[in-house]
Amino acid sequence: MKLEKLVGNRFRERPSDCIVDSHALMVRGGYMKYVANGIFSSYMPLRRVTRKIEQIIREEMDAIDGQEVQFPVVMPASLWQESGRYESIGKEMVRFNDRSGSPLVLGMTHEEAAVQLVRDYGQSHTKYPFMVYQIQTKFRDEARPRAGLIRVREFTMKDAYSFHTSEEDLKEYYARCHKAYERIYERVGLPEVVSVASDSGMMGGSVSHEFMLLTPVGEDSIVICKECGYRANMEAAECVYHNERDEISCELSLVHTPDIHTIEEVCDFLHCDKKASCKAVVYQRNHDDSYIVLFIRGDLEVNETKLRNYVKCDIHPAEITEESGLKAGYIGPVGLNGDFTVLYDCSLEGMNNLSCGANVCEYHYTGLDMQRDVKKAEYHDFAKIQEGGICPHCGKSAVTVSRGIEVGNIFQLGTKYTKSMNMTYIDSNGEKQYPIMGCYGIGIGRLAASICEAHHDDYGPIWPLSVAPWQIHICAVRADNTVVREYADRLYEELQRRGAEVIYDDRNVSAGVMFSDADLLGVPFRAIVSPRNLKQHKVEIVSRDKSFSANISMESAADEIMRILSEANR
C-alpha cells in the first residue's frame, strides 16, 4: 500500500472533543470519522486492525469447538416477547415496524436468535454440548456514548452461545472459554487484562465475569484486594461490615434542625460523624413511579445495580412531591407512613446512637437504635464498596478501587432463555429437559481502542505486531532523489513479494511530516531510506516503540527485515 493513496487525513493537533488518548489518536491518524453520536465510519488502517483481532478471536473460538454462524441484525419482536425481554429492556433497544406493521427490533444482543437457530436441532441429548458464535454488527442506543470506540451505539461484537445438558458440563466449558479469552488478550497485546466477578445485568444468569483493562480512563470501577487478589466489578462486589454497637443506647430524641437537609449539614449541626448517621435515598420504579425508600449509613453510596437487581425493575432517582407524603431532607425510619417500599442496607444492622430524619420538616432524631426502634427491618446489601473496605473473600481491610475498560464478558446463563422460549431435549431417560446456556462476548472496536489506549505515546499508537495495520513502514526520505526512489521501490516490491505487509511513503514531503504520519500509523517497524543512509550503503531499521534500532546493508535489507519480522512474530 502506498501512503499517498491511503484515504483519510492525518492531523497534528489533538481534537478538542476527544477526552481519551485512543479516541484522539485514532481521529488524528485517519482511522475513523464521526458520523453521529456514538456512530463512526472506519478507514482502512482501523479495518486492518479489527480484521486481525477478529481472526485471532476466530482461531481461539474454533480451538474450543466453536462453530461460526451469523444471526440477523433485524429480528421480529416475537422472539424477544418469547424471552420476556421485549418489555423489560428499556430505550437501549430500537423498536420499529416494517411496512406491513409487523414489530421488529435491532439486535443489541442475540441470545434469542441463538435459541431460535438451534432449538429444532437440539432435541436429543446426543447433540450436546455445542457452541455457536458470530462476529456481527449490533446497535444499542446508549444514553451516553463517550470516548470514541470505547462506548458507542453501533458496534461489532463477537458473541458466542454454548448449550449443555448439565451444570458440570457448562462449568467445564466456561473454564475453557475463560482460558481462551486469556489467550486472545495475550495475542492481541493486552496480557495485563484481568478477569473480575461481575453483575449479569440484562443478560441474566448466576455466574459472570468481565475482562478488564485497568486504566485511569476506564469508566468501570474495579475492586481489588491487595492481600488475596480478589477482583470484582464495583456493581457486583459485596460490602462487608463489622458493625459495632455502643455499650449504652441513648434515648430517641427529637432535635430541631432548621433549614438543614443534606447529610453533611445534619452531621455538622449535630457534631457527629457520617458513620453515625442513617440517611434515606429515594428512588422510583420506572414503570409506575412508585417510591422506594432505602436507608443506608450516612457515609456510604447506594449501588444502584444491586438495588435494581433486588427490586427486579429499572429505577430512577425520585422526584419527591408534596403529595408523596415524604419530607425531603427529613426522611427517617421511625414513624414513616405511606405506600412505599422501605429497604435497609446491611451497614445499619444492629447499629445504635444514630442520627436520622424524623419525617417532620426541620426535625431530626438522635439516639436511633435499629434493634429497638426499627424492629421489623430486614437488611440486604445495597452499598458500594469503598477504598479500604473489607474484602468479602479474605476478610481483611485491603480493598482498593481502580478504573478499567471492559473488553469482554462471559456468563453462565442457565435455563433463562431455553425455558422461556421452550427449547427442550429428551435426555437418556426419555425425560424432557431444558438445555443450559453460556454466553461469551467481546467488542471488537472497543478492544482495538483499548489496545491503542494501552500502547501509545504522545505521537501516536504503538500497535503490537499481531494486530498492526502493517508490519513494516518504508519511509523514502527525499523521494525526489533518483537513487532513493529506485532503491525504495525495489525494497517495497521485494518485501511484498515475500509476503510482508508494507506501507510505503514515497511522497515528496519533509522528513518531519513523513515521520509524524508514520508515528500516527503506529506500524511496529520502520525502514528509513535516505540519501545519507544510502551513501553509507545502509538502511536504517527502527521500531515504533524505540526499543530497537539498526543500520543494515542495502544488499541484505530485505533478508534482514524478514528475519526481524519473523523473530518479532515469535
Secondary structure, DSSP 8 states (H G I E B T S, - for coil): -BGGG--S---SS--TT--SHHHHHHHHTTSEEEEETTEEEE-HHHHHHHHHHHHHHHHHHHHTTEEE----SEEEHHHHHHHTHHHHS-TTS-EEE-TT--EEEE-S--HHHHHHHHTTTT-BGGG-SEEEEEEEEEE---SS-BTTTTB-SEEEEEEEEEEESSHHHHHHHHHHHHHHHHHHHHHTT-TT-EEEE---GGG--SEEEEEEEE-TT-SEEEEEETTT--EEETTT----------SS----EEEE-TT--SHHHHHHHHT--GGGBEEEEEEEETTT--EEEEEEETT--B-HHHHHHHHTS-EEE----GGGT--TT---STT--SS-EEEEEGGGTT--SEEEE-SSTTEEEEEE-HHHH-TT--EE--B---TT---TTT--S-EEEEEEEEEEEEEEEETHHHHHTT--EE-TTS-EE--EEEEEEEEHHHHHHHHHHHSEETTEE---TTT-S-SEEEEETTTTSHHHHHHHHHHHHHHHHTT--EEEE--S--HHHHHHHHHHHT-SEEEEE-HHHHHTTEEEEEETTSS-EEEEESTTHHHHHHHHHHHHH-
